[in-house]
Amino acid sequence: MSGPLLKVENLTKHYPLGAGILKKSIAVIRAVEDVTFTVEAGETLCIVGESGCGKSTVARLLMRLVEPTSGRVLIEGTDIASLKKDALRAWRRRMQMVFQDPYSSLNPRLTAGQIITEPVENFERLGRTQRQALAADLLQKVGMSPEMMGRLPSELSGGQRQRLGIARALALNPSLIIADEAVSALDVSVQAQILNLLLDLQQQMGIAFVFISHDLGVVEHIAHRVAVMYLGRIVELAPSEALFAKPVHPYTEALIAAAP
């Protein structure tokens, strides 16, 4: 593959603000404005900023969970922002997402094994033996026992549920995983375990991550490059070491100064 794995060009998302019975548009909320960046294969780009700055909206735009107002999202050179339903479905195998809440993002009626294999069965049929083997392998990759295959999400701890979410994301062998505040709902000790797990998986499988976070301690630990967002725009983008050693934008300086 020539060029970056992910290339985002002038990505924009506006939400019209309506009023009255007819919801006539009276203003526009500029959630994301002219965002541009790239992610190389095997790289971790962290997007940081305060709540409401638009970073989670960027994550959903990358996955086409919401439609962009304008701009392009190129995965391996293909603009997925313009793909129709059937063509987009094929590209879902290359990009997966780990959500913030490790409970509400999992189907409470499915067992751990079913949650892991469900994405694969959206694309191909597996026999019972194949499903069990796949689920057991992925559970081991994320540090869980295959014996947990039959448990429901309610029978797992927060950290185990997030590991299960990561295993589900790995099931289709994606080249890119978007993690939206993937450790913010976990205890500090569990956060460290999940972050180290992500780093190990990246080394083993060459996965690229777009990691959304407001925690600069987490970002400094895992990021190759950091994009700082403010009011829907990226105001600074730099290698992690350079950004923390010598931030350029006043907002970046304020974020670092405010970190405990």
C-alpha positions in Angstrom: 0.0 0.0 0.0 1.4 3.4 -1.0 0.4 6.4 1.0 -1.2 6.6 4.5 -3.7 4.0 5.7 -6.2 6.8 6.6 -6.4 10.2 5.1 -8.9 12.8 6.2 -9.4 15.9 4.1 -11.4 18.9 5.2 -13.9 16.9 7.2 -16.9 19.0 8.3 -20.1 18.3 10.2 -22.8 20.9 10.7 -26.0 20.4 12.6 -28.9 22.8 11.8 -30.6 24.3 14.8 -34.4 24.6 14.3 -37.1 26.6 16.1 -40.9 26.6 16.0 -43.4 24.0 15.0 -41.8 23.7 11.5 -38.3 23.5 13.0 -37.2 26.3 10.7 -33.4 26.5 10.6 -32.2 29.5 12.6 -28.6 28.7 13.1 -25.9 26.1 12.5 -23.9 24.2 15.1 -20.4 23.7 13.7 -19.5 20.4 15.5 -16.5 19.6 13.2 -14.9 22.2 10.9 -12.3 21.5 8.2 -10.4 18.7 10.0 -7.5 17.2 8.1 -5.0 14.5 9.2 -3.4 11.2 8.2 -2.7 7.9 10.0 0.0 5.5 8.8 -0.3 1.7 9.1 0.7 0.6 12.6 0.5 4.2 14.0 -1.5 5.6 16.9 -2.9 9.1 16.5 -4.6 10.5 19.6 -7.2 13.2 19.3 -7.5 15.2 22.5 -9.5 18.1 23.7 -12.1 19.1 26.3 -15.7 17.8 26.3 -17.7 19.2 23.4 -14.8 20.0 21.2 -16.0 17.6 18.5 -13.5 14.7 18.9 -16.2 12.0 19.4 -18.1 13.4 16.4 -14.9 12.9 14.4 -14.8 9.2 15.5 -18.3 8.7 14.3 -17.7 10.5 11.0 -14.7 8.2 10.3 -17.0 5.2 10.8 -19.8 6.7 8.8 -22.1 6.4 11.9 -23.1 9.9 11.1 -22.9 11.5 7.6 -20.4 14.3 7.0 -21.5 17.6 5.7 -18.5 17.8 3.5 -14.9 16.4 3.2 -13.3 13.1 2.4 -12.3 10.0 4.5 -9.9 7.8 2.5 -9.2 4.3 3.8 -6.4 2.8 1.7 -7.1 5.3 -1.0 -10.9 4.8 -1.1 -13.2 7.6 -0.1 -15.7 5.9 2.2 -17.5 9.2 2.8 -19.0 8.9 -0.7 -19.7 5.1 -0.8 -23.2 3.8 -1.0 -24.6 1.1 1.4 -23.4 -2.1 -0.3 -19.9 -0.8 -1.1 -19.5 0.7 2.4 -20.5 -2.6 4.0 -17.5 -4.3 2.3 -15.2 -1.7 3.8 -16.5 -2.3 7.3 -14.1 -5.2 7.6 -11.1 -2.9 7.5 -12.2 -0.5 10.2 -13.8 -1.3 13.6 -14.6 0.7 16.7 -14.3 0.3 20.5 -16.8 2.4 22.3 -16.5 4.4 25.6 -19.1 2.4 27.6 -18.1 -1.3 27.8 -21.6 -2.3 28.9 -24.1 -0.4 26.7 -22.0 -1.2 23.6 -22.5 -4.9 24.1 -25.7 -6.9 23.5 -26.8 -8.0 27.0 -28.6 -11.0 25.5 -25.6 -12.5 23.8 -22.8 -14.5 25.4 -19.2 -13.4 25.1 -18.6 -16.0 22.3 -21.6 -14.8 20.3 -20.6 -11.2 20.7 -17.2 -11.9 19.3 -18.3 -14.0 16.3 -21.4 -11.9 15.4 -19.4 -9.4 13.2 -17.8 -12.3 11.2 -21.1 -14.0 10.6 -22.4 -10.7 9.0 -20.0 -11.5 6.2 -19.5 -15.3 6.2 -21.2 -18.4 7.7 -19.2 -20.3 10.3 -19.7 -23.8 11.7 -20.1 -24.3 15.4 -16.5 -25.6 15.8 -15.2 -22.6 13.8 -17.1 -20.1 16.0 -15.8 -21.7 19.2 -12.2 -21.7 17.9 -12.4 -18.1 16.8 -13.9 -16.9 20.1 -11.4 -18.8 22.2 -8.5 -17.5 20.2 -9.6 -13.9 20.4 -10.4 -14.2 24.1 -6.9 -15.4 24.8 -5.5 -12.5 22.7 -7.2 -10.0 24.9 -6.1 -11.7 28.1 -9.3 -13.6 29.0 -9.9 -17.3 29.5 -11.8 -19.2 26.8 -14.0 -20.6 29.6 -15.7 -17.1 29.7 -17.1 -17.8 26.3 -20.5 -18.7 27.7 -20.9 -15.7 30.0 -23.2 -12.7 29.5 -21.8 -9.2 29.7 -23.6 -8.7 33.1 -21.4 -11.5 34.5 -18.2 -9.7 33.6 -16.3 -6.8 35.2 -15.9 -3.4 33.5 -12.4 -4.3 32.4 -13.4 -7.7 31.1 -16.3 -6.1 29.2 -13.9 -3.7 27.5 -11.5 -6.5 26.7 -14.6 -8.3 25.1 -15.3 -5.1 23.1 -11.7 -5.2 21.8 -11.9 -8.9 20.9 -15.1 -8.1 18.9 -13.3 -5.3 17.1 -10.4 -7.7 16.3 -12.7 -10.4 14.9 -12.7 -9.1 11.3 -8.9 -8.5 11.4 -9.2 -4.8 10.7 -6.3 -2.5 9.7 -7.8 0.4 11.7 -9.5 0.6 15.1 -11.1 3.8 16.3 -11.2 3.9 20.1 -13.5 6.5 21.5 -12.6 7.2 25.2 -12.0 3.4 25.5 -10.6 3.6 29.0 -12.3 6.6 30.6 -15.0 4.5 32.3 -12.5 2.2 33.9 -10.5 2.2 37.2 -7.0 3.6 36.9 -5.3 0.2 37.4 -7.6 -1.4 34.8 -6.9 1.5 32.4 -3.2 0.6 32.4 -3.9 -3.0 31.6 -6.1 -2.1 28.7 -3.6 0.4 27.3 -0.8 -2.1 27.5 -3.1 -4.7 25.8 -3.7 -2.2 22.9 0.1 -1.6 22.6 0.8 -5.4 22.5 -1.9 -6.0 19.9 -0.5 -3.2 17.8 3.0 -4.7 17.9 1.7 -8.2 17.1 -0.9 -7.3 14.4 0.3 -4.0 13.0 -3.1 -2.3 13.7 -3.4 1.5 13.4 -5.4 3.3 16.1 -7.3 6.6 16.2 -7.6 7.0 20.0 -10.0 9.7 21.3 -9.2 10.9 24.8 -9.3 13.9 27.2 -6.7 12.3 29.5 -3.2 13.6 28.6 -1.6 10.9 30.8 -3.1 8.2 28.7 -2.2 10.0 25.5 1.4 10.5 26.4 1.7 6.8 27.1 0.4 5.4 23.8 0.5 8.2 21.1 2.9 8.4 18.2 1.3 11.7 17.2 -1.3 13.9 18.9 -4.0 16.1 17.3 -5.4 18.8 19.7 -9.0 19.9 19.0 -10.7 23.1 20.0 -14.2 24.2 19.0 -14.4 21.6 16.2 -11.0 22.3 14.7 -7.5 20.8 15.0 -5.4 23.6 16.4 -2.1 21.6 16.8 -0.8 18.3 15.3 2.6 17.1 16.3 4.7 14.0 17.4 3.8 13.1 21.0 7.3 13.9 22.4 7.5 17.2 20.7 4.0 18.3 21.7 4.5 17.5 25.4 8.0 19.0 25.4 7.2 22.2 23.6 3.5 22.9 22.8 3.0 25.7 20.3 -0.7 26.6 20.6 -1.9 28.4 23.8 -4.8 26.0 24.1 -2.4 23.0 24.1 -0.3 24.7 26.8 -3.5 25.2 28.9 -4.5 21.6 28.5 -1.0 20.3 29.6 -0.9 22.8 32.5 -4.4 21.7 33.7 -3.4 17.9 33.7 -3.0 16.5 37.2 
